Amino acid sequence: MARSVQCLLVMTTTSAPWAPPFCPAPDCRFHTSPALGWHWVRIGHYRRQRPPWTVQRYRCSHCRRSFSDQTFKVTYWLRRPELVRPVFHRLVGCSGYRQIAREFEVSPSTIARHAARLGRHCLLFHQRMRPRGPIAERLVLDGFESFEWSQYHPTSFHLLAGAPSHYCYGFTDSERRRSGRMSARQRRRRAALEAKLGRPDPRSVEREVATLLALVAPEPQRLELDSDEHQDYPRALRRVGHLAVQHRMTSSRAARTARNPLFDAAGADRAALAGGRVAR
């Protein structure tokens, strides 16, 4: 009897060994519902030249696909897994790819791959931690302009933040066409790029803002929204018919003081500018 109590105490006070959470094969029926009678078996292990030194392998009893512990880790298929954490902190600190690469004596493309992977995981974490249910606070829709690769590829980032909480509910980006004053050579260069890559969608802002609202509020509900006087915003609201939006617009030229309804999005804009590379 005493031995049984001792075994029960050990079982309840020690953590259970790690087990695969689901089958990683996308076409397996246990990829999305692993708790419904999923079975797997251990099929040995292999050794690595970096920690973890030994990696356990498994096989799904349903689809017969094999996988390992590494399949479920952020460092899957990375040759320099020890760089994930320091690269993350340096990206948040706005260090450049080449600057980080020089510090760790690696190629800038290695840092770019780490940044892309970290960005995907940040987006997944944000999606999982997003508040569920109807949104009770006032929202502020704002955007800022940047460019990707060169000034021939301007980009608009659309940010939706909570007014009292300053919580960033989400953002989308729109590819824009370069405009403004250009020389004849620059116009020829733009035409050559558009002939090769295609011309950006002129309704991209309207479409992406509608996508953002549908992502943040997928269920029918009432929203209180403040934005600037961007002409595409009202058209974007008409695309999300399941939402009843009370929309107020404020001039973007108005001073962003605490009395400005758009003031609450200013801090979120700065944070997005600082950590945008990690989040994308």
ZABA-700802 format. One line per field, with one value per residue: residue in three letters; x negated, y negated, z negated of N, C-alpha, C in turn. Coordinates in Angstrom, 2 decimals, decimal comma. Layout:
ZABA-700802
res: [ALA|...]
n.px: [X|...]
n.py: [Y|...]
n.pz: [Z|...]
ca.px: [X|...]
ca.py: [Y|...]
ca.pz: [Z|...]
c.px: [X|...]
c.py: [Y|...]
c.pz: [Z|...]
//
This chain:
ZABA-700802
res: [MET|ALA|ARG|SER|VAL|GLN|CYS|LEU|LEU|VAL|MET|THR|THR|THR|SER|ALA|PRO|TRP|ALA|PRO|PRO|PHE|CYS|PRO|ALA|PRO|ASP|CYS|ARG|PHE|HIS|THR|SER|PRO|ALA|LEU|GLY|TRP|HIS|TRP|VAL|ARG|ILE|GLY|HIS|TYR|ARG|ARG|GLN|ARG|PRO|PRO|TRP|THR|VAL|GLN|ARG|TYR|ARG|CYS|SER|HIS|CYS|ARG|ARG|SER|PHE|SER|ASP|GLN|THR|PHE|LYS|VAL|THR|TYR|TRP|LEU|ARG|ARG|PRO|GLU|LEU|VAL|ARG|PRO|VAL|PHE|HIS|ARG|LEU|VAL|GLY|CYS|SER|GLY|TYR|ARG|GLN|ILE|ALA|ARG|GLU|PHE|GLU|VAL|SER|PRO|SER|THR|ILE|ALA|ARG|HIS|ALA|ALA|ARG|LEU|GLY|ARG|HIS|CYS|LEU|LEU|PHE|HIS|GLN|ARG|MET|ARG|PRO|ARG|GLY|PRO|ILE|ALA|GLU|ARG|LEU|VAL|LEU|ASP|GLY|PHE|GLU|SER|PHE|GLU|TRP|SER|GLN|TYR|HIS|PRO|THR|SER|PHE|HIS|LEU|LEU|ALA|GLY|ALA|PRO|SER|HIS|TYR|CYS|TYR|GLY|PHE|THR|ASP|SER|GLU|ARG|ARG|ARG|SER|GLY|ARG|MET|SER|ALA|ARG|GLN|ARG|ARG|ARG|ARG|ALA|ALA|LEU|GLU|ALA|LYS|LEU|GLY|ARG|PRO|ASP|PRO|ARG|SER|VAL|GLU|ARG|GLU|VAL|ALA|THR|LEU|LEU|ALA|LEU|VAL|ALA|PRO|GLU|PRO|GLN|ARG|LEU|GLU|LEU|ASP|SER|ASP|GLU|HIS|GLN|ASP|TYR|PRO|ARG|ALA|LEU|ARG|ARG|VAL|GLY|HIS|LEU|ALA|VAL|GLN|HIS|ARG|MET|THR|SER|SER|ARG|ALA|ALA|ARG|THR|ALA|ARG|ASN|PRO|LEU|PHE|ASP|ALA|ALA|GLY|ALA|ASP|ARG|ALA|ALA|LEU|ALA|GLY|GLY|ARG|VAL|ALA|ARG]
n.px: [-0,84|-1,91|-3,90|-2,36|-1,18|-3,49|-4,32|-2,13|-2,48|-4,87|-4,06|-2,27|-3,73|-5,86|-6,78|-5,18|-6,62|-7,77|-5,55|-4,53|-2,52|-0,70|-0,06|-2,42|-1,94|-0,20|1,99|2,96|5,49|5,21|3,87|5,10|6,89|5,71|6,36|8,32|8,09|5,47|2,50|-0,94|-4,31|-7,59|-10,54|-13,28|-16,30|-18,40|-21,69|-23,14|-25,38|-25,20|-23,60|-20,13|-21,80|-20,91|-18,14|-14,83|-12,89|-9,71|-6,73|-3,69|-0,86|1,31|1,06|-1,47|-3,65|-6,88|-8,54|-10,18|-11,41|-12,45|-10,81|-8,77|-9,89|-11,16|-13,66|-13,83|-15,44|-17,49|-20,82|-22,28|-21,08|-21,46|-21,39|-18,87|-17,58|-19,40|-19,34|-16,68|-16,43|-18,16|-16,97|-14,62|-15,82|-16,37|-18,65|-20,62|-20,55|-23,10|-24,75|-24,15|-24,97|-27,74|-28,48|-28,04|-29,45|-28,38|-26,51|-24,60|-22,23|-21,65|-20,83|-18,59|-16,94|-16,52|-15,15|-12,82|-11,66|-11,29|-9,47|-7,18|-6,55|-6,03|-3,73|-2,00|-1,95|-0,80|1,73|2,75|2,87|4,68|7,42|10,51|13,92|16,45|15,29|14,81|13,80|12,98|11,71|8,80|7,87|5,06|2,27|-0,98|-3,61|-6,06|-8,81|-9,70|-12,58|-13,28|-12,72|-10,97|-9,08|-6,86|-5,09|-2,15|-1,26|1,26|2,74|4,46|5,53|6,32|8,03|8,16|6,50|4,22|3,53|2,31|4,29|3,96|2,40|2,12|0,61|0,15|-0,74|-2,00|-1,93|-4,71|-4,72|-4,42|-6,90|-9,02|-11,91|-12,54|-14,08|-13,57|-10,87|-10,94|-12,29|-10,41|-8,34|-9,59|-9,94|-7,25|-6,37|-7,70|-7,10|-4,46|-1,73|-0,92|2,10|4,60|6,64|5,64|5,28|7,92|8,81|7,05|7,46|10,10|9,70|8,18|10,05|11,94|10,37|9,79|12,34|14,19|16,79|20,27|20,79|20,89|18,85|16,74|15,04|12,21|10,51|8,24|8,84|8,68|9,49|10,04|10,91|13,78|14,82|13,65|14,96|17,48|17,08|17,08|19,68|20,78|20,29|21,29|20,38|19,46|18,21|15,77|14,03|10,94|8,90|5,75|3,84|4,19|2,94|1,24|2,13|3,09|5,78|6,58|8,40|6,92|4,61|4,02|3,08|0,56|-1,63|-1,55|-2,13|-4,82|-5,95|-5,46|-7,03|-9,52|-9,70|-8,87|-10,17|-10,52|-7,91|-6,87]
n.py: [1,21|-1,24|-1,47|-1,80|-4,28|-5,81|-5,55|-6,79|-9,36|-10,10|-10,05|-12,14|-14,36|-14,70|-15,83|-14,85|-12,80|-14,25|-14,40|-13,94|-16,57|-16,52|-15,05|-15,93|-15,83|-17,39|-16,27|-14,29|-12,89|-13,33|-15,64|-18,02|-17,25|-15,78|-14,56|-12,66|-9,68|-9,31|-7,60|-6,90|-5,77|-5,19|-5,26|-4,97|-6,98|-9,81|-11,24|-14,46|-17,16|-19,37|-20,81|-19,93|-16,92|-14,33|-13,19|-12,24|-10,03|-9,46|-7,68|-8,10|-6,24|-6,18|-7,52|-6,67|-8,34|-9,60|-11,47|-13,84|-15,01|-17,51|-18,47|-19,97|-22,26|-25,63|-25,81|-24,04|-22,47|-24,34|-25,38|-26,91|-27,01|-28,29|-30,95|-32,01|-33,24|-35,47|-36,87|-37,58|-39,47|-41,45|-42,27|-43,38|-45,49|-47,05|-46,56|-46,22|-43,80|-43,20|-44,23|-42,55|-40,16|-40,55|-40,60|-37,96|-36,56|-35,43|-34,88|-37,59|-36,64|-34,43|-35,65|-36,92|-34,73|-33,73|-35,94|-35,93|-33,51|-33,99|-36,08|-34,77|-33,13|-35,07|-36,26|-34,06|-33,68|-36,10|-35,83|-33,67|-34,73|-36,72|-38,70|-37,11|-37,04|-39,71|-43,05|-45,47|-48,03|-51,32|-51,63|-52,51|-53,34|-53,54|-54,49|-54,09|-55,07|-53,30|-51,64|-48,78|-47,06|-48,98|-52,44|-52,21|-50,47|-51,25|-50,97|-50,63|-50,50|-49,29|-49,83|-48,67|-49,64|-49,50|-52,10|-52,90|-50,87|-50,65|-48,38|-46,45|-45,26|-44,17|-44,18|-45,04|-45,12|-47,11|-46,96|-49,59|-51,89|-53,64|-57,11|-60,69|-63,29|-62,51|-61,77|-61,49|-59,21|-57,76|-57,25|-55,55|-53,43|-52,63|-51,79|-49,62|-47,88|-47,43|-46,16|-43,79|-42,78|-43,36|-45,65|-47,33|-46,71|-49,09|-49,30|-48,31|-49,31|-49,68|-47,00|-45,66|-46,95|-46,23|-43,49|-43,51|-44,46|-42,38|-40,32|-41,09|-41,39|-38,94|-38,04|-39,08|-42,32|-45,42|-48,24|-50,88|-53,26|-55,21|-57,22|-58,66|-60,91|-59,27|-58,34|-55,73|-54,34|-54,52|-53,02|-50,57|-49,86|-49,31|-46,87|-45,04|-43,81|-42,51|-43,93|-46,54|-49,64|-52,49|-55,20|-57,65|-60,41|-62,11|-64,86|-64,25|-66,14|-67,43|-68,27|-65,77|-65,53|-64,81|-65,25|-64,59|-62,19|-60,27|-60,00|-57,82|-55,85|-56,58|-55,75|-53,01|-53,01|-53,86|-51,69|-49,67|-50,54|-50,22|-47,46|-46,17|-44,49|-42,10|-41,30|-40,71]
n.pz: [0,00|-0,85|1,07|3,39|2,88|2,91|5,59|6,84|5,87|7,13|9,79|9,88|9,21|10,91|14,14|17,17|19,78|22,91|25,66|29,07|30,29|32,44|35,70|38,09|40,82|43,39|44,78|43,17|41,09|38,42|38,16|37,48|35,49|33,12|30,70|30,90|30,62|31,65|32,52|32,11|32,69|31,37|33,31|33,06|33,03|33,93|34,16|33,57|34,46|32,97|30,05|29,62|28,82|29,30|31,09|30,98|32,99|34,64|35,74|37,40|36,69|38,32|40,94|41,50|41,79|40,98|38,39|36,20|32,96|33,57|35,57|34,49|33,50|33,28|34,37|36,45|39,12|39,16|39,45|37,76|35,02|32,59|33,05|33,09|30,83|30,11|32,59|32,77|30,63|31,54|33,90|32,89|31,65|33,83|35,39|38,36|41,08|42,19|40,23|38,03|39,17|39,45|36,77|35,89|37,72|40,09|43,16|44,60|45,76|44,19|41,79|42,80|43,39|40,80|39,75|41,31|40,50|37,75|37,98|39,01|36,83|34,90|35,95|35,79|33,00|32,21|33,37|31,92|29,35|29,57|28,38|27,76|28,92|29,07|29,83|27,46|27,17|28,46|31,76|33,65|36,84|38,75|40,82|42,35|44,56|46,40|48,03|50,01|50,82|52,93|53,89|55,93|55,17|53,32|50,19|48,29|44,92|42,93|39,90|37,07|34,04|30,52|28,85|25,97|24,87|26,46|27,77|30,43|32,81|35,31|38,61|42,06|45,32|48,26|51,61|53,49|56,28|57,55|57,33|57,79|58,37|61,01|62,95|66,53|66,95|64,61|64,93|67,12|65,98|64,04|65,74|66,99|64,82|64,11|66,41|66,17|63,58|63,15|62,68|59,66|57,80|58,11|56,25|53,92|51,29|50,40|50,53|48,75|46,30|45,83|45,57|43,23|41,32|41,43|40,49|37,86|36,74|37,21|36,81|36,90|35,59|33,71|34,31|33,23|34,88|35,61|37,99|40,44|43,23|45,48|48,75|49,50|47,30|46,57|48,74|48,23|45,88|46,85|47,96|45,91|44,98|42,80|40,56|38,39|38,51|36,80|38,08|37,82|39,13|39,15|39,96|41,39|41,17|38,82|35,59|33,76|30,99|27,54|27,62|30,11|31,92|33,27|31,90|30,30|31,96|32,68|31,09|31,58|34,29|34,25|32,91|34,74|36,87|35,69|35,11|37,40|39,25|37,92|37,53|39,99]
ca.px: [0,00|-2,80|-4,57|-1,39|-1,06|-4,72|-4,27|-1,15|-3,07|-5,84|-3,33|-1,56|-4,62|-6,85|-6,17|-5,09|-7,57|-7,25|-4,88|-4,15|-1,18|0,17|-0,81|-2,79|-1,56|1,02|3,11|3,35|6,69|4,82|3,08|5,87|7,63|4,88|6,82|9,36|7,58|4,24|1,45|-2,25|-5,32|-8,98|-11,27|-14,71|-16,77|-19,62|-22,58|-23,47|-26,64|-24,88|-22,46|-20,18|-22,70|-20,12|-16,78|-13,93|-12,05|-8,40|-5,94|-2,24|-0,26|2,40|0,56|-2,78|-4,71|-7,83|-8,92|-11,06|-11,21|-12,82|-9,75|-7,88|-10,66|-11,46|-14,97|-13,76|-16,22|-18,43|-22,19|-22,76|-19,91|-21,78|-21,25|-17,46|-17,30|-20,10|-18,88|-15,39|-16,63|-18,81|-15,98|-13,76|-16,62|-16,52|-19,94|-20,52|-20,94|-24,54|-25,35|-24,03|-25,79|-29,14|-28,71|-28,06|-30,31|-27,56|-26,04|-23,34|-21,08|-21,33|-20,05|-17,29|-16,11|-16,10|-14,15|-11,56|-11,08|-10,82|-8,28|-6,04|-6,18|-5,42|-2,36|-1,22|-1,76|0,17|3,04|3,20|3,09|5,66|8,63|11,65|15,21|16,64|14,37|15,59|13,18|12,90|10,57|8,19|7,26|4,06|1,30|-2,21|-4,20|-7,45|-9,05|-10,39|-13,64|-13,69|-11,64|-10,02|-8,13|-6,29|-4,18|-1,33|-0,96|2,53|2,66|5,70|5,15|7,33|7,78|7,72|5,49|3,08|3,21|2,32|5,12|3,45|2,03|1,91|-0,17|0,60|-1,74|-1,59|-2,69|-5,49|-4,10|-5,14|-7,78|-10,04|-12,59|-12,21|-14,76|-12,85|-9,61|-11,26|-12,61|-9,15|-7,62|-10,27|-9,62|-5,85|-6,24|-8,25|-6,49|-3,05|-1,38|-0,18|3,55|4,97|7,57|4,99|5,56|9,31|8,92|6,30|8,12|11,25|9,15|7,79|11,25|12,51|9,49|9,93|13,73|14,78|18,20|21,06|20,78|20,80|17,52|16,54|13,77|11,68|9,46|8,06|9,78|8,25|10,68|10,31|11,46|15,23|15,08|13,27|16,02|18,61|16,74|17,32|21,08|21,23|19,96|21,97|19,26|19,64|16,93|15,48|12,79|10,22|7,88|4,39|3,00|4,42|1,86|1,48|2,11|3,94|7,18|6,84|8,83|5,92|3,41|3,75|2,39|-0,79|-2,60|-1,56|-2,85|-6,25|-6,35|-5,47|-8,22|-10,72|-9,76|-8,14|-10,85|-10,29|-6,50|-6,44]
ca.py: [0,00|-2,39|-1,58|-2,34|-5,70|-6,45|-5,63|-7,80|-10,66|-10,38|-10,32|-13,41|-15,48|-14,81|-16,17|-13,73|-12,92|-14,98|-13,58|-14,75|-17,14|-16,18|-14,55|-17,09|-15,68|-18,18|-15,48|-13,27|-13,30|-13,69|-16,87|-19,07|-16,70|-14,67|-13,95|-11,66|-8,35|-9,29|-6,74|-7,02|-4,88|-5,63|-4,44|-5,20|-8,35|-10,12|-12,13|-15,73|-17,75|-20,51|-20,51|-18,70|-15,96|-13,16|-13,57|-11,09|-9,94|-8,85|-7,38|-8,15|-4,93|-6,30|-7,80|-6,04|-9,32|-9,70|-12,82|-13,82|-16,10|-18,77|-18,91|-20,89|-23,32|-26,81|-25,63|-22,95|-22,62|-25,45|-24,96|-27,72|-27,24|-29,13|-32,36|-32,44|-34,20|-36,77|-37,58|-38,19|-40,67|-42,49|-42,81|-44,27|-46,68|-47,75|-46,32|-45,82|-42,43|-43,11|-44,48|-41,31|-39,13|-40,79|-40,25|-36,51|-36,01|-34,63|-35,60|-38,34|-35,81|-33,61|-36,49|-37,14|-33,53|-33,71|-36,99|-35,48|-32,48|-34,65|-36,83|-33,85|-32,70|-36,21|-36,39|-32,96|-33,96|-37,20|-35,30|-32,81|-35,53|-37,77|-38,58|-36,48|-37,65|-41,06|-44,10|-46,42|-49,34|-52,09|-51,28|-53,57|-52,85|-54,49|-53,86|-54,83|-54,72|-52,89|-50,99|-47,50|-46,86|-50,25|-53,41|-51,82|-49,54|-51,82|-50,10|-51,23|-49,60|-49,66|-49,39|-48,80|-49,60|-49,88|-53,46|-52,97|-49,87|-50,74|-47,04|-46,33|-44,11|-43,56|-45,10|-44,51|-46,05|-47,24|-47,36|-50,80|-52,30|-54,84|-58,31|-61,90|-63,83|-61,57|-62,13|-60,61|-57,93|-57,04|-56,74|-54,37|-52,35|-52,15|-51,06|-48,33|-47,02|-47,03|-45,19|-42,51|-42,30|-43,70|-46,91|-47,12|-46,89|-50,44|-49,16|-47,50|-49,84|-49,33|-45,56|-45,22|-47,46|-45,35|-42,23|-43,74|-44,52|-41,04|-39,51|-41,50|-41,17|-38,01|-37,82|-40,32|-43,11|-46,85|-48,77|-52,33|-53,37|-56,53|-57,15|-59,92|-61,10|-58,51|-58,11|-54,30|-53,73|-54,25|-51,92|-49,33|-49,52|-48,73|-45,48|-44,18|-44,02|-41,89|-44,82|-47,83|-50,48|-53,93|-55,67|-59,07|-60,73|-63,30|-65,25|-63,78|-67,31|-67,92|-67,94|-64,51|-65,76|-63,88|-65,51|-64,06|-60,79|-59,38|-60,04|-56,52|-54,98|-57,08|-54,87|-51,74|-53,24|-53,86|-50,32|-48,90|-50,95|-49,68|-46,01|-45,67|-43,41|-40,86|-40,92|-40,41]
ca.pz: [0,00|-0,91|2,36|4,34|2,60|3,35|7,06|7,20|5,58|8,17|11,04|9,83|8,94|11,97|15,42|18,10|20,89|24,04|26,67|30,23|30,11|33,56|36,84|38,90|42,22|43,58|45,29|42,19|40,36|37,06|38,19|36,80|34,35|32,66|29,46|31,16|30,88|32,43|32,00|32,74|32,12|31,49|34,29|32,93|32,89|34,66|33,43|34,20|34,07|32,12|29,16|28,83|29,44|29,70|31,49|31,08|34,19|34,44|36,93|37,20|36,95|39,28|42,29|41,63|41,99|39,87|37,99|35,02|32,02|34,20|36,46|33,79|32,88|34,09|34,98|37,43|40,35|39,06|39,17|36,64|34,16|31,45|33,43|33,12|29,75|30,27|33,79|32,43|29,82|32,33|34,82|32,11|31,42|35,11|36,03|39,75|41,38|42,35|38,93|37,25|39,82|39,10|35,37|35,71|38,77|40,99|44,32|44,39|46,13|43,02|40,89|43,44|43,19|39,40|39,56|41,91|39,64|36,54|38,32|39,09|35,48|34,22|36,44|35,21|31,58|32,11|33,69|30,82|28,15|29,85|27,56|28,42|28,67|29,62|29,39|26,67|27,12|29,70|32,59|34,45|38,07|39,22|41,70|42,66|45,86|46,45|49,31|49,95|51,81|53,49|53,93|56,97|54,57|52,09|49,46|47,23|43,81|42,30|38,51|36,31|32,62|29,54|28,36|24,57|24,52|27,37|28,26|31,88|33,18|36,53|39,68|43,39|46,14|49,64|52,60|54,17|57,45|57,30|57,90|57,49|59,40|61,47|64,19|67,65|66,72|63,56|65,49|67,95|65,06|63,48|66,79|67,19|63,68|64,18|67,50|65,72|62,34|63,07|62,03|58,41|57,83|57,64|55,13|52,91|49,95|50,09|50,32|47,58|45,11|45,62|45,05|41,84|40,48|41,37|39,65|36,46|36,32|38,19|36,53|36,92|34,36|33,90|34,06|33,21|35,59|35,99|39,00|41,15|44,33|46,66|49,56|49,66|46,08|46,66|49,67|47,55|44,93|47,58|48,29|44,74|44,70|41,55|39,45|38,29|38,09|36,60|38,61|37,71|39,81|38,69|40,91|41,06|40,93|37,46|34,67|33,04|29,55|26,80|27,96|31,44|31,83|33,85|31,08|29,71|32,91|32,96|30,45|32,29|35,54|33,98|32,59|35,98|37,60|35,04|35,15|38,56|39,95|37,20|37,61|41,34]
c.px: [-0,88|-3,52|-3,64|-1,23|-2,30|-4,75|-3,29|-1,72|-4,08|-5,14|-2,69|-2,48|-5,71|-6,15|-6,21|-6,11|-6,92|-6,65|-4,53|-2,73|-0,20|-0,71|-1,15|-2,42|-0,25|2,22|3,54|4,55|6,38|3,91|3,78|6,66|6,86|5,43|7,80|8,74|6,32|3,19|0,18|-3,22|-6,70|-9,74|-12,77|-15,05|-17,97|-20,40|-22,92|-24,83|-26,46|-23,75|-21,13|-20,95|-21,97|-18,68|-15,95|-13,08|-10,78|-7,80|-4,47|-1,65|0,86|1,88|-0,82|-3,89|-5,60|-8,17|-9,76|-10,68|-11,46|-11,72|-8,89|-8,61|-10,93|-12,75|-14,99|-14,51|-17,15|-19,82|-22,81|-21,60|-20,19|-21,61|-19,83|-17,20|-18,08|-19,67|-17,54|-15,59|-17,29|-17,88|-15,03|-14,49|-16,98|-17,93|-19,72|-20,99|-22,45|-25,27|-25,30|-24,92|-27,27|-29,44|-28,86|-28,84|-29,54|-27,16|-24,78|-22,11|-20,68|-20,47|-18,66|-16,38|-15,64|-15,00|-12,80|-10,88|-10,54|-9,55|-7,04|-5,59|-5,56|-3,97|-1,46|-0,94|-0,73|1,58|3,60|3,56|4,12|6,90|9,79|12,94|15,30|15,66|15,18|15,02|13,21|11,62|10,10|7,49|6,31|3,07|0,06|-2,81|-5,65|-7,70|-9,84|-11,38|-14,16|-12,50|-10,66|-8,97|-7,60|-5,23|-3,44|-1,03|0,27|2,59|3,99|5,36|6,34|7,02|7,38|6,53|4,19|2,66|3,30|3,10|4,62|3,04|1,93|1,10|0,33|-0,56|-1,20|-2,44|-3,45|-4,86|-4,94|-6,06|-8,89|-10,65|-12,16|-12,86|-14,05|-11,52|-9,85|-11,59|-11,35|-8,37|-8,25|-9,95|-8,17|-5,61|-6,72|-7,48|-5,00|-2,82|-0,59|1,30|3,91|5,95|6,96|5,28|6,97|9,45|8,23|6,90|9,36|10,80|8,77|9,01|11,91|11,66|9,68|11,33|14,42|16,27|18,97|21,06|20,74|19,40|17,56|15,13|13,45|10,57|9,23|9,01|9,32|9,49|11,02|10,96|12,97|15,56|14,70|14,34|17,22|18,33|17,00|18,75|21,56|20,95|20,79|20,98|19,71|18,30|16,83|14,12|12,25|9,13|6,50|3,45|3,19|3,29|2,21|1,28|3,04|5,42|7,55|7,27|7,82|4,66|3,03|3,00|0,96|-1,85|-2,69|-2,27|-4,36|-6,75|-6,41|-6,67|-9,47|-10,83|-9,09|-8,81|-10,62|-8,87|-6,08|-6,95]
c.py: [-1,26|-2,58|-2,17|-3,84|-6,44|-6,59|-6,70|-9,20|-11,05|-10,75|-11,69|-14,61|-15,63|-15,07|-14,96|-13,90|-13,59|-14,02|-14,47|-15,29|-16,77|-15,61|-15,73|-16,98|-16,41|-17,37|-14,37|-13,78|-13,70|-14,92|-17,99|-18,56|-15,52|-13,94|-12,81|-10,34|-8,28|-8,43|-6,95|-6,08|-5,52|-4,68|-4,74|-6,67|-8,56|-11,17|-13,35|-16,21|-18,99|-20,12|-20,75|-17,60|-14,73|-13,58|-12,32|-11,18|-9,16|-8,49|-7,41|-6,80|-4,98|-6,49|-7,22|-7,03|-9,36|-11,17|-12,71|-14,95|-17,46|-19,32|-19,99|-22,07|-24,46|-26,60|-24,51|-23,31|-23,84|-24,91|-25,74|-28,02|-28,17|-30,62|-32,89|-33,50|-35,51|-37,55|-38,26|-39,49|-41,79|-43,08|-43,75|-45,57|-47,44|-47,62|-45,87|-44,40|-42,29|-43,36|-43,23|-40,23|-39,32|-40,37|-38,74|-35,79|-35,01|-35,50|-36,42|-37,54|-34,87|-34,40|-36,75|-35,94|-33,42|-34,75|-36,57|-34,43|-33,09|-35,45|-35,95|-33,40|-33,85|-36,41|-35,29|-33,20|-35,08|-36,71|-34,46|-33,63|-36,63|-37,60|-38,01|-37,20|-39,05|-42,06|-45,19|-47,83|-50,03|-51,75|-52,49|-52,92|-53,91|-53,74|-54,71|-54,26|-54,33|-52,33|-49,71|-47,43|-48,17|-51,19|-53,15|-50,85|-50,13|-50,89|-50,91|-50,17|-50,14|-49,02|-49,65|-48,59|-49,99|-51,24|-53,48|-52,05|-50,00|-49,37|-47,01|-45,08|-43,43|-44,63|-44,33|-45,54|-46,00|-47,67|-48,55|-51,03|-53,58|-56,01|-59,52|-62,32|-62,83|-62,10|-61,17|-59,24|-57,11|-56,51|-55,52|-53,17|-51,77|-51,34|-49,70|-47,37|-46,54|-46,04|-43,81|-41,93|-42,55|-45,01|-46,66|-47,42|-48,28|-50,41|-48,37|-47,99|-49,47|-47,85|-45,12|-45,76|-46,63|-44,01|-42,37|-43,76|-43,15|-40,11|-39,82|-41,21|-40,25|-37,78|-39,14|-41,02|-44,59|-47,32|-50,29|-52,57|-54,83|-56,33|-58,55|-59,94|-60,40|-58,09|-56,64|-53,67|-53,52|-53,12|-50,58|-48,89|-48,90|-47,28|-44,52|-44,41|-43,42|-42,78|-46,10|-48,81|-51,93|-54,59|-57,18|-59,34|-62,06|-63,61|-64,78|-64,94|-67,88|-67,45|-66,68|-64,71|-64,76|-64,09|-64,98|-62,60|-59,80|-59,30|-58,65|-55,59|-55,42|-56,18|-53,53|-51,86|-53,20|-52,46|-49,45|-49,25|-50,33|-48,19|-45,40|-44,51|-42,08|-40,37|-40,48|-39,06]
c.pz: [0,00|0,41|3,41|4,15|3,08|4,86|7,52|6,96|6,65|9,47|11,02|9,61|9,99|13,29|16,35|19,21|22,09|25,06|27,85|30,08|31,21|34,67|37,74|40,37|42,48|44,04|44,34|41,39|38,92|37,04|37,42|35,60|33,77|31,44|29,70|31,58|31,71|31,74|32,80|32,03|32,29|32,43|34,26|32,82|33,82|33,88|34,27|33,72|33,21|31,17|29,89|29,54|29,97|29,95|31,68|32,34|33,88|35,79|36,57|37,57|37,98|40,71|42,55|41,94|40,75|39,63|36,73|34,09|32,68|35,09|35,82|33,17|33,85|34,89|36,02|38,71|40,32|38,73|38,03|35,69|32,99|31,77|33,30|32,06|29,91|31,50|33,50|31,65|30,62|33,37|34,10|31,80|32,68|35,70|37,46|39,97|41,48|41,03|38,05|37,84|39,49|37,66|35,18|36,81|39,63|42,18|43,99|44,78|45,00|42,03|41,48|43,27|41,74|39,16|40,13|41,04|38,35|36,80|38,39|37,70|34,68|34,66|35,87|33,74|31,38|32,38|32,55|29,58|28,38|28,96|28,37|28,06|29,25|29,03|28,70|26,70|28,49|30,44|33,38|35,64|38,60|40,09|41,86|43,93|45,69|47,84|49,08|51,12|52,39|53,51|55,07|56,43|53,26|51,50|48,41|46,18|43,08|40,92|37,82|34,84|31,76|28,96|26,89|24,28|25,30|27,89|29,78|32,26|34,46|37,53|40,98|44,18|47,57|50,52|53,38|55,41|57,14|58,04|57,52|58,64|59,72|62,76|65,29|67,47|65,66|64,06|66,38|67,07|64,43|64,50|67,02|66,05|63,72|65,32|67,06|64,54|62,24|62,34|60,75|58,57|57,33|56,47|53,98|51,50|49,52|49,74|49,03|46,28|44,80|45,06|43,58|40,92|40,35|40,51|38,18|35,93|37,31|38,00|36,58|35,57|34,73|33,51|34,07|33,74|35,91|37,00|39,57|42,36|45,61|47,45|49,73|48,44|46,14|47,62|49,05|46,56|45,62|47,98|47,13|44,27|43,40|40,34|39,53|37,68|37,96|36,91|38,48|38,34|39,31|39,70|40,45|40,79|39,53|36,55|33,88|31,54|28,87|27,10|29,33|31,32|32,39|33,02|30,58|30,65|33,17|32,35|31,15|33,63|35,32|33,66|33,84|36,84|37,02|35,21|36,34|39,23|39,26|37,43|38,99|41,78]
//
